[in-house]
Amino acid sequence: MKKIQIRTFFIMLLSGLILAGTSCSKDEDAKTNKDLLVGKNWKMTALTINPAVNSMTDFYAFLPACTKDDLTKFNSDGTVNFDEGATKCDSGDPQTTYGTWSFNSDQTVLSVTSEGLTEAYTISELTETVLKFSYTMVDDLGEGEKTYTLAVTFTKQ
């Protein structure tokens, strides 16, 4: 009797493993950074600076509401739309302005050109819902020339 139960157990176990192995569908191909970036509206949700300026590192807290509702959309054709959102800081500004974007060869640096100025952003995280990047800025903010690192987080809307 014990032999039959053990044998039945192993047959059921083996059958279960076979079914589990064949019932799984093929995993989706891994998405590229381009796949994750394009076609979505992104809104800034965090902006920090290092080193601090006047003891302040959280620049996002000081942005006006008319900036916090702005949306950015990266299109598959290499264009980017910058939308003023529900509120404009200046009523005379156009609702939408445009630029272009591209990745470096390994899709870790995002370059955006708008109004003749190109900025390169180093991506630290890009998922279906979060885009995080940083960039450096050299400026003279009254303390002599310094290099600052700005870290920006966008969230999919």
For each residue, the residues with C-beta under 8 A, 3 or more apart:
1: 4 5
2: 5 6
3: 6 7
4: 1 7 8
5: 1 2 8 9
6: 2 3 9 10
7: 3 4 10 11
8: 4 5 11 12
9: 5 6 12 13
10: 6 7 13 14
11: 7 8 14 15
12: 8 9 15 16
13: 9 10 16 17
14: 10 11 17 18
15: 11 12 18 19
16: 12 13 19 20
17: 13 14 20 21
18: 14 15 21 22
19: 15 16 22 23
20: 16 17 23 24
21: 17 18 24
22: 18 19
23: 19 20
24: 20 21
25:
26:
27:
28: 31
29:
30:
31: 28 35 36
32: 35 36 107
33: 36 37 103 107 108 123 126
34: 37 38 76 103 107
35: 31 32 38
36: 31 32 33 126 127 128
37: 33 34 40 74 110 126 131
38: 34 35 74 75 76
39: 73 74 75 76
40: 37 73 74 156 157
41: 71 72 73 83 156 157
42: 71 72 73 74 131 154 155 156 157
43: 68 69 70 71 72 85 154 155 157
44: 47 60 63 67 68 70 72 152 153 154
45: 60 153 154 155
46: 60 151 152 153
47: 44 58 59 60 63 150 151 152 153
48: 57 58 59 60 150 151
49: 52 53 56 57 59 148 149 150 151
50: 57 148 149 151
51: 146 148
52: 49 55 56 57
53: 49 56 141 148
54:
55: 52
56: 49 52 53 59 62
57: 48 49 50 52
58: 47 48 61 62
59: 47 48 49 56 62 63 150
60: 44 45 46 47 48 63 68
61: 58
62: 56 58 59
63: 44 47 59 60 67 68
64: 67 68 89
65: 68 69 87
66: 69 70 84 85 87 88 89
67: 44 63 64 70 89
68: 43 44 60 63 64 65
69: 43 65 66 84 85 86 87
70: 43 44 66 67 82 83 84 85
71: 41 42 43 81 82 83 85 157
72: 41 42 43 44 80 81 82 83 154
73: 39 40 41 42 80 81 83
74: 37 38 39 40 42 80 101
75: 38 39 78 79 80 81
76: 34 38 39
77:
78: 75 100 101 102
79: 75 98 99 100 101
80: 72 73 74 75 98 99 100 101 112 114
81: 71 72 73 75 96 97 98
82: 70 71 72 96 97 98 99 114
83: 41 70 71 72 73 95 96
84: 66 69 70 87 88 89 93 94 95 96
85: 43 66 69 70 71 88
86: 69
87: 65 66 69 84
88: 66 84 85 91 93 95
89: 64 66 67 84 93
90: 93
91: 88
92:
93: 84 88 89 90
94: 84 97
95: 83 84 88
96: 81 82 83 84
97: 81 82 94 114 115
98: 79 80 81 82 114
99: 79 80 82 112 113 114 115
100: 78 79 80 112 113 114
101: 74 78 79 80 110 111 112 113
102: 78 110 111
103: 33 34 107 108 109 110 111
104: 107 108 109 111
105:
106:
107: 32 33 34 103 104 123
108: 33 103 104 122 123
109: 103 104 120 121 122 123
110: 37 101 102 103 120 121 123 133
111: 101 102 103 104 118 119 120 121
112: 80 99 100 101 118 119 121
113: 99 100 101 116 117 118 119
114: 80 82 97 98 99 100 117
115: 97 99
116: 113
117: 113 114
118: 111 112 113
119: 111 112 113 135
120: 109 110 111 135
121: 109 110 111 112 133 134 135 152
122: 108 109 133 134 135
123: 33 107 108 109 110 126 131 132 133
124: 132 133 134 151
125: 130 131 132
126: 33 36 37 123 130 131 132
127: 36 130
128: 36 156
129: 155 156
130: 125 126 127 153 154 155 156
131: 37 42 123 125 126 153 154 155 156
132: 123 124 125 126 151 152 153 154
133: 110 121 122 123 124 151 152
134: 121 122 124 149 150 151 152
135: 119 120 121 122 149 150 152
136: 147 148 149 150
137: 147 148 149 150
138: 145 146 147 148
139: 145 146 148
140: 143 144 145 146
141: 53 146
142:
143: 140 146
144: 140
145: 138 139 140
146: 51 138 139 140 141 143
147: 136 137 138
148: 49 50 51 53 136 137 138 139
149: 49 50 134 135 136 137
150: 47 48 49 59 134 135 136 137
151: 46 47 48 49 50 124 132 133 134
152: 44 46 47 121 132 133 134 135
153: 44 45 46 47 130 131 132
154: 42 43 44 45 72 130 131 132
155: 42 43 45 129 130 131
156: 40 41 42 128 129 130 131
157: 40 41 42 43 71
